[in-house]
Amino acid sequence: MLALMLIAAMPMPEAAVPDGSRLREGSACYALTREGKPIGQTWQRVRAATDGGTPVWDIIVHQRVGDGRFDMRDHFVVRRSDLRPLRMDSRRNGVEHVRVRYNGASIQVTRPDHADTQVLAPGAVWDGNLWGLTFAALPLAEGQTYALPFFQYDKGLGRFTLKVVGSAKVDAQDAWLVDADAGNGRIVRYLIGKNPAAELGTETPMFGQRLGGDCSALAEP
């Protein structure tokens, strides 16, 4: 009985719904690091558009590591209101890797040379490959914990658990420190700008990502 009472007394993560109006159009370049040393770049672009009459954010995240030995370009189209995904496409080293289409509770995954797969989601989900911008759109506050269901084409359905653990200055910008767990126990610390809301970087014991670097080879018109 005592154990049940203790569980009931534990605070549950606040239900999280991203607010897409927190985001802004623009692009950013990040340096990828391993043990503090540069190993690659990430270029990110957010652009306002419409899709079938629906206002959307058209987002590209292009990452290159080791002078091009690994090259991943993800393209997302998400509702501008709440970042609910409509579709996602990923290319690896210039070749199509996967396509994901969201249609309400139905999610279709298409891969070259594989049969299409269909997944039914029990409710609203967000794309599990779009971390930082999704977190930036949340109503973050000191000490709060949030839960956000997601779908990731390799892992399936899951849940982000986020905790705001403090604040910091990042390149003179006020930022939240947000510890994110995708359900595997591996914590990634995200640096999320407060105003404007933006992804400013990530930290893990070995790898990191920070604003800066040269993304001229990745930038698109």
C-alpha positions, -999 to 999 in steps of 0.1 A, spaced: 0 0 0 28 24 9 45 18 -25 13 26 -43 8 57 -23 44 69 -31 38 62 -68 5 82 -67 24 111 -51 51 113 -77 45 142 -102 36 131 -137 52 148 -167 32 177 -179 13 169 -212 33 188 -239 19 203 -271 44 223 -292 34 257 -303 48 263 -338 43 300 -335 74 301 -312 96 292 -342 111 317 -367 122 314 -403 159 312 -409 189 290 -411 217 280 -388 251 263 -390 264 240 -362 298 224 -356 296 187 -347 322 177 -321 336 145 -306 353 150 -273 354 187 -281 370 184 -315 352 192 -347 341 162 -368 315 177 -391 287 202 -397 249 204 -395 229 229 -415 193 236 -405 168 257 -424 132 266 -413 109 281 -439 72 290 -438 51 275 -466 16 261 -473 8 225 -481 -27 218 -495 -39 251 -479 -24 242 -445 3 265 -431 34 245 -425 71 248 -415 93 233 -443 124 221 -425 158 208 -438 184 193 -415 216 183 -434 245 167 -416 279 158 -429 306 140 -409 342 131 -418 346 151 -450 315 135 -465 320 99 -455 286 102 -438 260 125 -453 224 127 -441 197 151 -453 163 150 -436 134 170 -450 103 176 -428 69 192 -435 51 199 -402 20 218 -394 29 254 -384 4 255 -356 17 225 -335 45 208 -355 24 177 -360 42 160 -390 27 156 -425 57 139 -441 94 133 -437 120 122 -462 156 111 -456 186 107 -479 219 91 -470 249 99 -491 226 113 -517 205 82 -520 169 79 -508 168 62 -474 132 64 -462 99 83 -467 73 87 -439 38 99 -445 15 109 -416 -23 107 -422 -41 111 -389 -35 80 -369 -21 61 -399 17 63 -406 31 49 -438 69 41 -441 84 35 -476 120 23 -482 137 14 -514 135 -23 -522 112 -29 -492 75 -34 -490 56 -4 -475 47 -7 -439 17 8 -421 16 18 -384 -14 29 -364 -8 55 -337 -32 56 -308 -32 94 -308 -12 125 -318 25 118 -324 55 140 -335 84 130 -357 111 112 -337 139 126 -359 131 162 -353 143 168 -318 157 203 -311 131 224 -330 102 204 -315 116 210 -280 121 247 -288 84 250 -296 73 236 -261 62 260 -233 95 253 -213 97 265 -177 122 261 -149 120 227 -132 92 213 -154 91 178 -169 73 171 -202 63 140 -222 59 140 -259 49 109 -280 68 103 -312 72 80 -342 107 71 -355 109 50 -386 135 26 -371 123 25 -335 85 28 -340 63 45 -314 79 60 -284 80 89 -260 103 118 -253 107 127 -217 121 161 -211 132 180 -180 142 216 -178 172 215 -154 184 251 -155 194 281 -176 227 293 -192 241 319 -216 249 305 -251 267 331 -273 251 359 -252 216 343 -257 195 332 -227 189 294 -230 171 266 -212 191 235 -204 168 206 -213 177 170 -206 159 147 -232 155 110 -231 139 91 -260 132 60 -239 166 44 -240 181 60 -209 206 80 -229 203 116 -219 210 144 -244 212 179 -231 197 205 -254 204 242 -253 172 259 -262 170 296 -268 144 314 -247 136 344 -269 135 337 -297 129 300 -292 157 282 -311 180 252 -310 214 264 -299 233 232 -294 235 198 -277 258 181 -252 265 145 -243 296 130 -226 313 123 -259 295 142 -287 282 177 -290 268 203 -314 273 240 -311 265 271 -332 293 279 -357 314 263 -383 313 264 -421 281 251 -438 287 266 -472 289 231 -488 255 221 -473 234 254 -476 206 254 -502 188 283 -519 
